[in-house]
Amino acid sequence: MITLMRTKAEIRADPDRQSSSSPSTMLTGRESLIRLIGKRRRFLPNRQSLLSAPIESTLSLSGDENGGMLERTAGVSGETTSSKVDWVPCPVCGSTIRGEDYMINSHLDACLARGTKRKLTQRTLLQLNFCSRSMDKLDSGESKHLENSGVLKAPDNNLVRSTTPKFSYLGAFEENDNKQFKLDIHLDSVMRNYIDSSAENLINDDTTSYDTSSNSPSLLPKDEMPKHDITVAMDNLSGVTLETFIVGRKFSDEEELNIGASISLLRDPDNVKDPNAIKVLSTASGCSKVLGFLPRELAQYLSPLIEKYCMNFEGCVTSVPKHSLDVVPIQIVNQIMIPCGEKEFDDLEAFRFLWKRVLQTVESAKTCPPSIAKYQRNFCFLIQEVLASNPHLFTDDEKIFLGSFTSLSDDCQRIFVRLYTRKGPWFRMCNISYPEVLDSKQAVRGLSGYICSSQSMIEPHDNGDMKEVLNLLTVSELREISSAVMKLQHCHHGTRKQDLIASLLSSYEDGLCPLLQRAILNKTGTCVRISCKAESLVWRALRLFFLNGEQDLSAFLLVDLGIVKYPTYNCIISDQIFPGLNDLLAYEEAIEVAQIMDEALDDKNSGLVLRCISISNSRLFISCSKSTQSSASESAATFLSCLSASWVYSKVVLLGISFLERERRYDDAVHLLKRLLDGFTCDGRRGYWTLRLSVDLEHLGRLNESLSVAEDGLLDPWVRAGSRMALQRRVLRLGKPPRRWKTPCYSEAIKRKIIEVHVQGRPLNCETGMKSRFYGEDGEQCGVEQLALQYYAGEGGGWQGVHTESGIWLTIFGLLMWDIIFADVPNVFHTRFQTAPLDLETQNFYVMRKSLIESHLEKINSDMAEEILITSWESHVGVACRGVNWDRHSLSELRAAVTCIGGPCLASICRHLAQDYRSWSSGMPDLLLWRFHEDYKGEAKLVEVKGPRDRLSEQQRAWLLLLMDYGFNVEVCKVGPASK
């Protein structure tokens, strides 16, 4: 264990990083830790025991029954996921498969889809239904079998799930072909969709279902469409009746409705949210008022029928809801008959496909009407998906607890989700009211176990909960309590709310007024909060579903509103991220320590910060010893390690190192840095750690050791980019005679001169620490980058360009390498809300796709980059992808840049990013300039712009030298005030 003592040595200024003793300075690693913790902070019921227990007893992660806290928290004894697995022969194909139920049944589904022993439509008890890959990636024979079965075989017989969801509550997801089922669609594409999706497949083919426990409720999504045996009679569709609903009542022109009111349908192709939208109009009294819309799930299939086959529907309202904004049940009747003989075969087949989808959607809505709020559906789907995918990470009691949520009433589910997503933790019952909930009090009473009340939760002298409850009161209510119970003289009319709360809490803690708690609770009335068990398990479910802390239930909302559209890819999962429950509990506890560390920094509680550093330092290598690291080429451990306890603790320790350096406690920082370097032998962060170790040793006056560390770091293959450049420059600075007589071989390379251009302007401000501002050539205020652009556009050579730094390069990389990024690679896609594979920022990305990448780069090198760029843009525009910014750069700008840069240079940059995206995705030059010559040929230039007091960072210098090696034209433009 380290002793955190302040050094008495004389401290010199840090030549490699400016430090500040100001508490407001953002410590290195703080922002990353905040992202890791996530938007939703964990509820920490065992916070005091976690921090107050002796570190030796707190750190045990051993598997014995009397071992560490994690086993006691888990509530299980001796549980392991490495038990012996039986292998059984498949009765259809004869191959040997794992003996778990879900593996057997999913394998049988695939075999039956290819064979003829039983009907193709037969379903096994447990099933894995997956969407199919796009037809252009498969030959026609293979695609026919695979598409019909809904199951794809990946390398090593892993199961593949397409992530193009077709759940009704994920309806905003669409295929990459944005023209599909829109009004400008050609019938050939309708036919292709018909062939791609066998009539035997369900609308929600990608549902994954497991029976986690015989006692647990069904884990099937509530709106899973049953496999209806629908016979499509095509002879005469006139008079066919469909039962559906009016949704979107908030957009209605008519608030009051009557049973039997006549309605008609009208296409709304100009709807910005959904071009397939269908309005429901009132035909009463000859006026056509909008009553709402048909459900999107139905409209996507009914719209082409109305548009291309001239179907016409009229109907009536069959029931009136209690709330004016609720969905309205209706019946619609087709008024026009479609004579099949008048249509060509292709048209008929397309029509059959669309009409069958209409009937299936209508039947599905009978078991799951759209009255269920979207946020409610999304939450239920998340819980079901997590339980189905990770049954080994929950005890039987936890499975029943979470699974039973789906059997609660709609109002109970809505109240719970509403409260969970609100800022709490406590809520006054009198303020809990939502238009979609009929009886809020009754719903809360039905949430026993999921919600706790203030009467049962707040114990005497529980300062934390009481403070939260006091925050629910208004200033006037707080004054009344102070006047009536406490009779505090200083609580006058002008007292602030926080002052009143502090006074009441002080008396509450000291026990000066035994009636204070009763007075507070009488004033607030009944208060409720999410129970500790529910809070903890839902937090776990969210983390397992999204695999990060930055996404939450709002991700569903963004998709539902069409604001975010996620890419299509296949989830090929052969390895679990968390092999066992203890691994997950260790990760959760590490997140708790990180959260306490972040809160301690906010509160400027140095003692608690040091405590978190000590805990993390002690636990770090115990966690590492339980999961031996290996190179990314040997296993997926490295790119999945970011979801391990050791990774989280390393983040806390790194933030602690930054804190200690700010406090000038370099001895302790050196000790921790050495521990990190010893524990993580294959990690892209080793370059930064090595650099800080060398710098801190120099602070301590240990120059020879500092030099040796820098030299050894240059032999480390994991030290790259700017960190490597900084270490090389340190070696040249520290390694002068008599310490070193021989000049390193790289000295000439890093001392190369970079062309500099000086631009003079009229400064607007000259204050130190503020970004330099100038008057541009047009007299308007601008930054140094805009002034440089104006210079290069004029007397600098007639260049066009953009100020983008790394943005345009990452966008070009994402578009050119789209098919590579979302290629079928095992274990890199686990959720439907990913914008990049999990291994993008590791060397595993290049290693696992080397042949694909190199063949693709040959095309780019052969001047096919512009064609690839255009195709990728048109196919995926608007789809979220890491690094791609659709709004900042137009297609014309990207085409011009790609054309002028040239294939060989583009291929070099893409290869470099593919090999080490993490190290090289920042620090690129500020400006990308281009200009055309004759015959559509051009040239490009990259410019790093610096203001009067700026200097190149090591990462920027590393980029400029690398670009020079690749043959780019690069410059440094220094902007300063005009000489007098």
N, C-alpha and C positions, 0 to 999 in steps of 0.2 A: 504494500500500500504506500502511496506517495504521501509525503508531508508537504502540505501547501504552505510554504513560508516565503516571505518577501525577501528577495536578495538585497544585500547592502552594497553590492558592487556599483561602481559608477556606470550609469547607463548612457550609451551613445545613441544618436539618432539612427533610426532604421533606414538604411539606404534603399531598401527594396520595397518598402510599403510605408506609407505615412500612417502613423498611429495617432490616436487621439484619446485622451483621458476623459473626454466628455461622455457622460452616460447615455446621451442620445445617439452617439455614433453607432451605426449598424455594424455589429460584429460579423466577421466572416463566418459564414455557415448559418447565420440566424434566419435568413430568408428561406434557405433550404429546409431548415428544421420546421419552420412554420408551415411550409407546404406539406411536409411529411405528417405533421400532426393533423392537419386538415381543418375544414370549416367547422366540423362538429367535434367539440371537445369531449373527451371521455369523462363520464361521471366517476369520480375517484372516491368510493366509500372507504377504501383501505389506505388512504393517503398517509395518515399519521403512522400506521403500523409499517408501511413501506419505508418511510423515512427514518423512523425512530429505532427500528430493529438494528442490532449490530450487523455490520456488513457481512461478516463471516456467515452468520446464520441466515441472512437474507438472500445470499447469492447462490445457494445450492440449487442446482438444476438436475440433481441426480435422480435416478429412477426409483430409489428405494421408497418404501411407504412413509418413512419418517423423514424424508428428504425435504426438498425446498418448498418455498411458498407456492410455486406454480402447481405442484401436485395437489397441495391442500386446497388451492383455489379451484382446481378442476373438479373436485368432488368425485374423482374416480381413482381407483387403486389398481396399479399394475396394468393399466390399459395400454395396448400397443397396436400399431397398425402393421407391424412387420410379421404377423402370424403367418403360418404356412398356408399357401394357397393351393387348392386342388385344381388339377387340369383335367378336362373332360373332352371326349371326342364329339365333334359335331355330327348329328345323325344325318345331315343332308350332304355335306361336302367331305366329311371325314377328317377335317383338320382339327388339331388340338387347340383348345381355347381355355382361358381362365374360367374358374368355376363359379365366379360371382354371378348372381341372378341377372344383373343388368348387362353384363358382358355376354352371357349366354343368349339372352333374348335379342339383343341388338345384332349379334352375329347371325342368329336365325333369320331375322328380318332381311338381312342382306342376302343370305343364301336362298331364301324362298323367293326373293325378287328375281334371282337369276335362274331359278329352276322351275320345274313343273310338277313337283310332288304334291304340293297343295296349292290352293288358290292364292293368287297374288295378294288378294285383299285381306288375307288372314292376319290378325293381330295377336301377338303374344301378350301374356299377362303384364309384363314390364316391357316398356318399349322406349326406343330412342329414335325419334323422327327428326330427320335433318333435311334442310333445303339442299337443292342440287347446285352443282357448279354451272357456270355459264357454258352454253353449248360450244362456243368457239374454242374451248380449251380441251375438248374431248372429241374423239372420232365418233362418227354417227352410231356405230355398233355399240361402243362402250357407253355412250351417253344414253342410249335408249334404256339399257338395263339400269344404269345408275340413277337416272332421273326418275324412273318409275318407282324405284325402291325408296328413294329419298335418303339412301345411305351410301356414302362414298368410302372407298378403302384408300387410306393414305399409306405411306411407307411404314413397314412393320405392322400392318394391319391395325393401325390406330383409327379410331372413329373420327370422322370429319363433320363438323357442323358449320353450315353456312351462316353468316351473321347478317343476312338480309331478313330481318324479322317480318313476319306477316301477322303478328298478333293484332287484334283490333285496337288494343290500347297502345300499340306502337305503330299506328297507322301512318305516321308521318315519315317512316322509313320508306324509301322507294328503291327500285332497282337503279343501277347506274345509268341505264338508258332512260333518260328523263322523258322521252317521247312515248314510253310504253303506256297504252291505254288512254292517251290524251287525244284530243279531237283531231290532231293532224297526223294521227297514226295511220300507217298503211296496213292493209289487211294482212300482208305477208308477215309483219311483225306480230300481229295478233295470233296468226297460225303458229309462229315459232314459239310464242309463249304457251300456246295450247300444247304443242309437242313437248316443250320443256317441262311442263307441269302436268303430269298424267292426271286424268280425270279421277284416278283413284286416290290421289294425294289430297291431304286436307289443306285448308287455307293456312293453317298454322303448323306447317310441316316441321318447323324447327323446334317444337316443344320437346324438352327432355324431362322424362318422368321417372321417378324412383319411388319404391315403396319403402320408406325409411324405417317404419315400425308397424307392426301389426296393430298397435294401439293408437297410432297417430292418424290424424285425419288425412284424407286424400290430398296429395300434393299436386294434383292436376289443376292448372289454372281454371278459375271459375268460368272464363269465357272460351275454354278450349272447345273448338267446334267438333261435335260428334261426327262419326262417319255415317252420315245419313245415306240410306239406300234410295237415291233419288233417280227416278226414271224420267227422262226428259222427253215429253210427248211434243213433237214438232208439227203435228198436222194442223192444229188450230190453237193458237195461244190467245185468241181474242176472248176476253172475259176471265182470264186467269187472275186470281186475287192473291195479293201479297200483303202480309201483315208486317208492319215496320213501325218506325217512330219518327217524330219530328224532334230534332235536336237544335241547339243554338238558339234557344228561345230569347236570349238577351238581344238578338238582332231583329226581333220581331217588330212589325208595325202594329200588331193587334195583340193586346194583352189578354182580353177575355175570349174564351172559347166555349163552344157549346157542343154537346154530343150530337153527332150527325151532321155537323157543319161540312159543307162541300169543299173539296180541295182539288188542286191540280198541281202538276210538276212543271218546272221550267229550268232548263239548263242555265248555268251561270259560268260561262267559260272565262270571263274576265276576273273571276275571284282570285285575288293575289295569293291566298293561302292554299287553294286547291282548285286547279283548272277543271277538275271533274265535278265540282260542286253542283248540287241540284237544289233549287229553291222549292219550298212548299208554299203555294199561294192559296189564299182564301178566294173562293168564287162566289161567295154570298153577296147579294145585292148588286151584282155586276161589277164590283170593285175588286181589283186584284191586289190584296195586301199580303206582304211577306209574313208568313207565320214562323218560319225557321228554315231548316235544311234537312235533307235526308242524311243519315249517318254516313260518314266518309267511307266506311267499309263496304257499304252497299252502292254508294254513288260511283265508286271507281269502276264497277262492272256495268251498272245501269246506264251511265252516261254514253258509252259507245253505242249501246242498243238504241237509245233515244236519238242520237245524232245520225248514225249510219243506217239504221234499220227502221227509222221513222216510227218507233213504238211510242205510244201516247198513253199516259196513265192519268186517271182521275180516281177520286175516292172520297173518304169521309173520315171524320174524327170519331173514334170508337170509345174513348174515355178521356175524362178531364182530370189532370192531376191536382193535388191539393196546393202545390206551390206553382206559381205562374211560370217559373223558370225551369221546372222539371220537364223531362221528355214527355211527349204526347203520343199515345198509341193511335195509330191510324191504319186503315185498309186502303190499298190502291189497286185498281183494276185496269188491266190492259184493254184499250179500246180498239186496237187495230190488229187484224190478223196478218201474219206473215206467211204467204204461200211459199213453201220451200222450193217448189219446182222452178220458181223464177230466179233463184239464186245459183251462182256457180258453186262448185263443190268447196272451194276454199272459203268462200263466204259462209257457207252452211256450217262448216266445221268450226270456224271462228265464232259464229253465232251460237252454236251448241255449247262451246266452251264458256262463253260469257253468260249465257242463260243458266247453265248449271251452277256457275259461281254465284249468281244472284240467288238461286234457290238454296244453296248451301249457306250463304250468309244470312238469309232470312230464317232458316231453321236454327242456325247457331244463336241468333239473337233471342230466340224463344227461351233458351236455357240461360242466357246471360244478356239481359236487356241493357241498353246503353244508359239506363238510369244510374248505373254505378259510376261514380265520379272517376275521372281519369286518374287523379292522384291516388285514389283508393285502389284502382286496378293495378297501377304501376307498383304500388307498395306491396300488394299481395303477390304480384308476379315476382318481385325481387325476393321475397321471403321463400316462395316456392322454388325458385331457381337455385337459391343458395342451399336449401335443404336437399334438393335433388342432386346437386353437384358435389356437395361436401358433407355427406352424412356422417363421416368419420370425425368431423370436427365439432360435433355436438353430442352431449349425453342424451340418453333416451328421454329424460325429463325435459331437457331443453328442446328437443325435437317436438315433443308433444305441446310444450308451451308456445313455441312459434307456430307450429302447424295448426293449432287450434284457433289462431287468429283469423284464419280464413273462414271459420265456421261461425264467427260472430256476426251479429246483425250489421247491415250496411251502415246504420247510424253509429254504432260502436266503432266500426272500422274508420269511419270518416273523422269522428272526434279524436281518436288516437293519432291518426296521421296528421291532423291539423295541429294538435298540441305538440307532437314531436317536432314538427317543422317550424314551430314558433319559437321566439326567443323567450326562454324561461329562466329557471326551471319551474317556478310556481305560477299558478293561474287562479284567479278568483272565479268561483263558479258563476257569480252574477255576470261576469264578462264573457262567458263561454256561450256563444250563440252564432250559428251559421245557417244561412238560408236553406242549405240542402239537408239539414238535420231537423227532423220534426220535433223531437223532445231531447234536448241536450242533457238534462238532469237524468232522464231514464237511460240515455246512452252511457253516461259516465258510470252509473250504477252497474251497468252490464260489463264494465271493463275491470272487474275485480281481478287483481293480480297484475294487471297492466298499468293501473293508476293507483296512487296512494293519496290519501287526504291529509290535510294538515293536522287533524285531530289525532291521527295514529302515527304520524311520522315525526313530528317535532317533539323532541325530548327537552326536559328542563335544562336550561343553560346551553342549548345547542345554538351557538352563536352564528354558525354558517347559515343554517336554514332560516333562523329568525331574521337575519339581515335580508335575505331574499324576500321573505314575506313582507317586511317593512317597506321594501322598495315598491311593493304593489300599491301602497297607500298614497294618497295625495297629500300635499303639504297641509291643507286644512285638517285632514283626518289625523295627521301626525300631531298637529298642534292640540287638537282636542284630547288625544291620549295623554300628551304631556301635561296639559292643564288639569285634566280630571284625575289622573292617577299619580303622576310624578310630582306635580306642582313645582316644576323647575322654574326658578326665577329668570334664568337666562333665555328661556324659550319664549321670546316675544314675537310679535307679528312679523318682523323682518327676518327671522331666522331661516336659513336655507334648508332645503330638504335633507341634504347630507349631514348638516350639523344636527338636525333633529334626530336623525337615525343614529348618529354616533352617540348622542346623549342617552337615548333610550337603550341602546345596546350596552353602554357602559353600566347602566343601572341593572340591566337584565343579567349581565355576567356576574356582577357583584351580589346579586340576589337581594338588592335593597327593597324591591317591591314584589312580593309574591303574587300579586294580582295582575302584574304587567302582562304576562303571557295571555291570560284570559281576556284582558282588555284589548290586546292586539287582535286576537282571533275573533273576538266579538265584532270588532270593527271591520275586519276583512271579510268576515263570513267564511264559509267553507272554501278552502283552497286545495287544489289538487296538483299533482305532478306525476310525471312518468315514473314508474317504480324502478328501483335500482336494477332489478333483474331484467326488466324489459329494455331499459336504457342500454345496459351492457350487451344484451343479445342482439338488439337491433343495430347497435354500433358495429358489432362483429359482422352481422349480415351485410351491412353497407360496405365494409372494408373488403370482405370476401367477394362481393359482387363487382365492385369497381376497381379493386386492387390498388387504390390510392386514397388519399384524404381530401383531394381537391374536388372530386365529383360527389354529388349526393342526389337526392330525389329530383332536384331541379334539372338534372340532365334529361330526365324523361320529359319534363315540361318543355325544354328547349327543342326536343325532337317533335313533340306533339304540336308545337306552334310553328314548326318548319324553320326555326331559326338555325338549328344545327342538324346536319345530315352526316351520319357516320358512314365510312366506306364499307364495302362488301369484302369479306374475307372468310376463310375457313378456319375454324378452331380445331386443331389436331392436338388432342391432349393425351399424352401418354404418362406424364409425371405430375403428381400433385405438388402444388406449391408448398403446402404444409403437409408433410407426411403423416403427422400425428397431432393429437390435441395438445400435447405438451409443447410442441413447436409453436403452435398458434398462441398458446397462453404466454409463452416466453416473449413472443413478438408484441402481444398486447401490453404486457407489463413494461416492456421497453418503451412503447409509445407513452405510457403513463409517466415514466421518468422524463422523457423528452418534454412532455406537456408541463410537468412541474418545473423543469429547467427554464422553459420559456416564460412561465408565469413569474418565476423568481427574478428573471432579468427585467421583466416589466416593473416589478415591485422594488427593484434595486436591492434585493436581499442577497448579499454576497455570501452569507453563511449557507443559505440553501443552495445557491449555485455551486459552491464547493462540495456540498454534500452530494448533489447530483453527479458531479464530475467523478467523485470517488466511487459512487455506486456503479456508474457506467464503466469506469476503468476496471473495476474488479470483476464485473460480470462479462465484460466484452470477450475475454479470451476463453471463459468457460463456455460461452455460446459458440465461439469459433471451433472449439475442440469437438463439439457435438456434430458439426457439419464441416468436414474437411474440405477446404477449397481445392479446386482443380482448375486447370486451364479450360477456357471456353471451348476449345476444340475437342476436349474429352467429355464434357458433360454440360448440361444447362445450368449448373450450379451458380456460375458467376452472374449471369443476367437475371436469375431469380433471387440472388442473394439480397437484393434491395428490399425483399419482403421477409427478412430474417431479423431476429433480435440483435445479432451481432452488427448488422448494418446500421440499425437505429442507434445502438450504443456508440458506434463509431462516429455518427453524426453529433451526438451529444458531446463526446470527448473532443471532437474537432472544434465545436463551438466553445467548449471549455478552454481549449488551447488559445483561441482568439481572446477570450476573456482574460486569461492569465497574462498574455502578451500585453494587453492593454494596461493591466496592472503592473507590468514590468516584472513579473515573476517568471523569469526565463528558465530558471533551473527546473521548475515544475513543468513548464511547457516542453522543454527538451525531453524530460522523462516520458511524458505522454506521447510525444511524436515518435520516440524510439519504440514504444510499445505498439503503436499503430503500424509502423513499418515492419516490425517483427511478426505481427499477427496477420497482416493482409499482404501476402506475397504476390498476388495476382490481382491488382486493382489499379484502375486508371487514375486514382487520386494520389498515387505514390509520388508523382512528380511534385505536386503542391506540398505534400508532407516533407519531402526531402529538401525542398527549397526553404521552407520555414525552419527546419532543423538547422540547416546551414546558417541561416540568418540569425537565429537565436543563439547559436554557439558563438557567432561573431559578437553579439551583444555582450556575452559573458567574457569576452576577451580570449576565447579559446580558438585562435585563428587557425592553427594547424589542423585541429579537429574539424573546424568548419570547412577548410579546404578539402580535407579527405572525404568528408561527407558529400561535397559537391562532385568530386571526381568519381566516387563510387556510384553516385546517382546517375552519372552519364553512361555507366555500364548497364544500367537497369533498362530492359526493353519496355517497361511500363511508364518510363519518364519520357514525356513527349511534348510537342508543341511549345507553348510559351514557357512552361516550366523548364524544359530542356534548354531553351535559349537563355533563360535567366541563369541557370546553373553554369552554362558555358561562359557567360560573361563574368560570373563570380570567380570561376577558375582563373580566367585571364587577369582579373583584378587582384585576387589574393595570391596567385601562383607566380609572383615575380621573384627574381633572385633576391635573397638566397634560399627562399622556400623551394622554389622550383627553377631549375636552369633550362629545362627543355620546354620549348613552346609547343602547345598542343597542335595537332594537325588541322583542327577546325578553326584555328585562329583567323586565317585569311578569309574563310568563308563567311564568318559572322561579322567581320569588319568591312565587308563589301559596302561600297558607297551606293546609296540610293539617291536617284536624281531628285533634287529639290527645286521647287518653283516658289518664288516669293510674290505674293499678291498684297498690294497696299489698299487700304480702305479707310473710311472715315469712322472712327470708333464712336459708339454710343455710350459705352460704359467701360471703365478700366478698373473696376473693383476686384480685388483678389478674392477668389473663391466663387465668383459668379461667372456664368457662361458668357463669353464675349459676344457682344452685339455690335453690328455695324449698319451704316446706311448703304443700301445697295445702289447699283447704277441707276435704278429707276427712282431713287430717293426714298424708298420704303425701307423700314427696319428689317433686318434679316440676320441670321446666324452666319458663322464662318463658312458652313457648307454651302449655303445658298449663294454667298458672295463668290465662292470658288466656282460654282456652276455658271454664274454669270460671266466670270472671267473666261472659262473654257469655251463658252458658247460664242464669245466675241473674239477678242484679240488672242485668246489662248488656242485658237485653231478651228473654230466652228464645230465643236463637239456637241452632241446631244447626250443626255444622261439623266441619272437619278441619284438622289441621296438615299441610300438604303442600308449601308453597312452590310451585315450578313443576310438581311432579309431577302434580297432578290436572288442571292446564290442558293439559299435553302429552298426558295420557291422553285427555282430551275431544277435543283436536284430532286425535289419531290415529284415534279411533273415528269421529268425524264426517266426517273427510276420507279415510277408508280407500281408497275407490275412486279418489280423486284421487291419493293417494300412490302407489298401485300401478297407475296407468293406463299404457297403452301409449305410451311416449315413447322415442324412439331413444337408445341409448347410456347410459342411466342405470342399467340392470341388466345386469351382466356375469357374475354368479355366482349359484349357487343358495343361497348362504348370506347373502344381504343382508336386512337388516331395514328398509331404506329405500333410495330411489333415491340415486344418487351426487350428484345436484344439490339435495338437500333443503335444504342449508345455503347455497345460493347464490340470487341473484336469478333465475337461470335457471328455478328451480322454478315461480315464478309466471308468468313470461313465456311459457314453453312450454305452460302449461296454463290460460292466462288465461280462455278461454271456458268451459272445464269448471269452473273454480273459481268464477267469477262466477255461473254458472247454479246451481251447488250451494249457494252462499251465499244465493241468493234463497230457496231452500227453507228453509234454516236461519232466515233472517230472517222467514219466514212461519210461524214456530212449528212447524216439522216436525222440530226438532232432537231431541226426545225419541224420536220414531219412528225416525229415522235411527240414533240411539244404540242403541236396543234391537235393531234389525235387525243392526247391525254387531257388537254384542256376541254375539248368538246365533250369528252366522255365523262369527266368527273367534276366539271365546274361546280363550285359550291360545296363540294364534299370536304369534310374536315380531314386534314392530313398534317402531321407534325411538320412545322416549318413553312408550309404553303400558305401564303397570304393572298387570297383571291381579290381582295378589295384594293390593295395598295398598288398592284401592278397590273396593267392591261395586257391583253394578249399581244397587241401590236408592239408594246415595249419589250416584252419577253422575246418575241420573234426577232426583233432588231438586235437585241443583245446577243442571243444565241447565234445568229448569223454572223455577226461581226467578231465574236470571240473565236469562232471556228471549232471544228470537231476535235482536233487533237488536244487543244487546251481544255475544252469542256470535259472530254473523257478523263483527263488527268485529275481535274478537280473532283469529278464524281467518284473516281476510284479512291481518292484521298478521303473524301467524306464517308464513303462506304467502309473503309478500313478503320476509321477512327472518328466517328461523328461527334462523340463527346468532346474530344480535345480540340477539334477544328471547326466547330459550329459557331464560334464567336471570334471577334477580333479581325474580321475581314475589312478591307479598305472602305472608306466612307462613300466614295463615288464610283459608279460604274459608268464610263463614257463610251460612246460609239459614234462613228460617222461612216457614211457610205461613199463608195467611189463608183466608178462605172460598172455596168454588168452585175449589179446587185452584190458587189463585193464590198467589204468594209474592214474596219479595224477597230479594236477596243483598247481602252486604257483604264487602269484602276488607280485611284488617287486617294491617299490618306490625307485628310485635312487637319491641320493643327492651328490653334489660336496662338496668341502672343505668349501665353505662359504654359502651353501644353508641350508634352514630349511623348514620344512613342512608347507604348507599353511593350513588354517582352512578347506578348501574344501577337500584337500588331506587327512588330519587327519580324517575328517568325513567319507570319503570313506573307509579308512583302518579299522576304528572301525566297520563300517557297515558290511564290508566283513568278519571280525572276527565273528560277530554275526551270519552270514549266514553259518559259518563253513569253510570258505576259509583259506588256509595256506598263510599268508601274512608276509612280511618282509620289513624292510627299509635297503637299502644297501648304506653305506656311503663310498664314494671313496675319497681317499686322497693321498698325497705324502708319499712315503716310508720313514720311520724314519731313520735318519742318525746314 
